[in-house]
């Protein structure tokens, strides 16, 4: 009789679960697929459809990860999603394996953090970084080691530590993640107390983490008024670009391609240039920097004033939640300011 009632309950719930998964599919496609792949196969983000991954994380971990993201990494915080929307996304993610979510003890693991730091350096730092802040770059092929199919996640991170219980971390160290470079340390002979010491050190990092500092306001465009004529200003910028070891690429009228040639303004010009060493370094940090490369400075004459302008890369980088990209964009912004200042003196 109990079996019949359980079967009947399951049959009654199936349309509801299917509906949630279908709703969750649309939400996943809209918010998650760009990084994690349309079917959870991974990309910039980790693959979510791996059975080993789903068996090693509970719903609390997924919920907190979506809600809080990974500050300073690529994963943003989805603060605009409701609890119900997040629940539907998780239901959809779980539908890929059809397996129930695991459950983990919430009690802290007892270990020696100082010893755990030494053990982490020995066993984990080669992938997760010596300070546990994760692999370099974004995870796409250009910005990670070619022999790593995914980027090692950041463990010294407020979002991760708020999402992952001690037991979840310990379980992952023990069992690893099949389909990723993460080994099962229980099979390598690492004693369980050593694993607990590593967990204790990771948990101790929570006390030292600072909120990601974002400026309250960033000017989206760098604008300087030149004292010279429009033509002389353009030439001065070209000379400054070349004089500072940049490759001048081309100049183009701002309205070119948008209006017939005879209607294009002759007092609005974009100057394109690049330093290929900087380009290579920046692309290896985060290929999305290519969205605002090569470098460009625009010169316009309006109302008798000659204005020299450039998009502020820092304003762009804030969109991408990547501390390393912030540094590259700070450098690029300073390049713009230095070149413009020198050319307009």
NUMI-373699 format. One line per 5 residues: for each residue x, y, z of C-alpha. Coordinates in steps of 0.25 Angstrom, whole numbers. Example, Ala and Ser with C-alpha at 12.3 -4.5 7.8 and 13.67 -1.06 7.14 Angstrom:
<nodes>
49,-18,31; 55,-4,29
</nodes>
This chain:
<nodes>
0,0,0; 11,10,4; 18,6,-10; 5,10,-17; 4,23,-10
18,27,-12; 16,23,-27; 4,31,-28; 10,43,-21; 22,43,-31
12,42,-43; 5,54,-37; 18,62,-35; 24,59,-48; 17,70,-56
20,80,-45; 35,76,-45; 35,76,-60; 29,90,-60; 39,95,-50
50,89,-59; 44,96,-71; 43,109,-64; 57,107,-59; 62,104,-73
58,118,-78; 65,125,-66; 77,117,-68; 78,120,-82; 77,135,-79
86,136,-67; 96,124,-67; 97,118,-81; 107,128,-86; 118,124,-77
114,110,-73; 109,105,-87; 95,103,-92; 94,89,-86; 104,91,-74
116,86,-82; 124,98,-77; 132,108,-83; 137,120,-76; 129,114,-64
131,100,-59; 123,89,-65; 110,87,-56; 105,75,-62; 116,66,-58
111,55,-49; 123,56,-40; 120,71,-38; 105,69,-35; 108,58,-25
118,67,-18; 110,80,-16; 97,82,-8; 86,91,-12; 91,101,-2
104,102,-9; 97,105,-22; 87,115,-16; 98,123,-9; 107,122,-22
96,128,-31; 92,138,-20; 106,143,-16; 115,139,-28; 130,140,-26
135,154,-23; 147,158,-32; 145,146,-41; 137,144,-53; 124,138,-46
115,150,-43; 105,151,-32; 91,150,-37; 84,159,-27; 73,162,-36
68,148,-36; 57,144,-26; 58,132,-17; 48,125,-26; 55,127,-38
68,122,-32; 60,110,-28; 55,107,-42; 69,109,-47; 75,98,-37
63,89,-41; 67,90,-55; 82,87,-52; 78,75,-44; 69,70,-56
82,67,-64; 86,55,-55; 72,52,-48; 80,50,-35; 75,56,-22
84,66,-16; 94,61,-6; 93,66,9; 105,70,17; 108,72,32
108,86,36; 118,84,48; 132,91,46; 143,81,43; 154,81,54
168,83,49; 181,91,50; 180,103,41; 195,105,41; 198,91,37
187,92,27; 194,104,20; 207,96,18; 199,84,13; 191,93,3
204,98,-2; 209,84,-4; 196,77,-10; 187,88,-15; 194,101,-19
199,97,-33; 185,98,-38; 178,107,-28; 189,117,-26; 198,119,-14
188,128,-7; 176,119,-12; 171,130,-20; 169,121,-32; 175,119,-46
180,130,-54; 170,137,-64; 156,134,-68; 155,119,-72; 155,120,-87
166,114,-94; 174,126,-97; 175,130,-82; 178,116,-76; 188,105,-77
185,97,-89; 186,84,-81; 175,89,-71; 161,86,-77; 155,96,-67
160,107,-58; 163,103,-43; 153,111,-35; 156,121,-25; 155,116,-10
160,128,-3; 148,135,-7; 136,141,1; 126,135,-8; 132,121,-8
133,120,7; 119,125,9; 114,114,0; 122,102,4; 121,95,17
134,89,23; 128,75,21; 126,79,6; 140,83,4; 145,71,11
137,62,3; 142,68,-10; 157,67,-5; 154,52,-2; 146,48,-15
152,58,-25; 144,62,-37; 143,52,-48; 144,59,-62; 153,70,-56
167,71,-52; 163,70,-37; 168,57,-31; 162,48,-21; 172,50,-9
167,38,-2; 172,30,-13; 186,36,-12; 188,32,2; 187,46,8
182,44,23; 168,49,26; 174,58,37; 183,65,27; 170,67,19
163,73,31; 175,82,34; 174,88,19; 159,90,21; 162,97,35
172,106,28; 163,110,17; 152,113,27; 161,122,35; 163,131,22
149,135,24; 153,144,35; 163,152,27; 155,154,14; 151,168,11
139,172,2; 142,175,-12; 145,190,-13; 138,196,-25; 138,211,-27
125,218,-25; 126,226,-38; 135,225,-50; 135,234,-62; 131,226,-74
139,235,-83; 153,242,-82; 151,256,-88; 162,266,-90; 161,280,-97
173,282,-106; 179,296,-108; 183,294,-123; 175,292,-136; 168,280,-140
178,276,-150; 190,279,-141; 184,271,-130; 182,259,-138; 196,259,-143
201,261,-129; 194,249,-124; 199,241,-136; 214,245,-132; 211,242,-118
206,228,-121; 218,225,-129; 228,232,-119; 223,223,-108; 225,210,-115
211,207,-120; 207,203,-134; 198,213,-141; 188,205,-148; 179,215,-156
170,227,-155; 155,227,-158; 144,237,-158; 135,234,-147; 122,234,-155
128,226,-167; 119,215,-171; 107,221,-164; 105,232,-174; 108,234,-189
122,239,-191; 118,253,-194; 110,254,-181; 121,249,-172; 126,259,-162
141,263,-165; 143,268,-151; 141,255,-144; 153,245,-145; 156,232,-138
171,228,-137; 174,213,-135; 187,208,-129; 193,196,-121; 204,191,-113
204,176,-116; 212,172,-104; 201,179,-95; 190,173,-104; 196,159,-102
197,160,-87; 183,166,-86; 177,155,-94; 184,145,-86; 177,151,-73
163,151,-79; 160,150,-94; 148,159,-92; 158,171,-92; 157,169,-107
144,176,-106; 151,190,-105; 164,187,-112; 171,192,-120; 173,205,-113
166,217,-119; 166,232,-117; 155,240,-123; 157,255,-127; 145,264,-130
143,279,-132; 130,284,-127; 126,299,-124; 141,303,-127; 146,294,-117
155,282,-120; 152,270,-110; 161,258,-109; 153,246,-103; 155,231,-100
146,221,-93; 150,219,-79; 154,204,-78; 152,204,-63; 137,207,-66
137,195,-75; 144,185,-66; 135,187,-54; 124,180,-63; 133,167,-63
136,164,-48; 150,160,-50; 161,166,-41; 172,163,-51; 164,170,-62
163,182,-54; 178,183,-53; 180,182,-68; 169,193,-70; 175,202,-60
188,201,-68; 181,203,-81; 173,215,-75; 187,221,-70; 192,219,-84
181,227,-90; 183,239,-80; 198,239,-82; 197,239,-97; 186,250,-97
193,259,-87; 206,258,-95; 199,261,-108; 191,273,-103; 202,280,-95
</nodes>
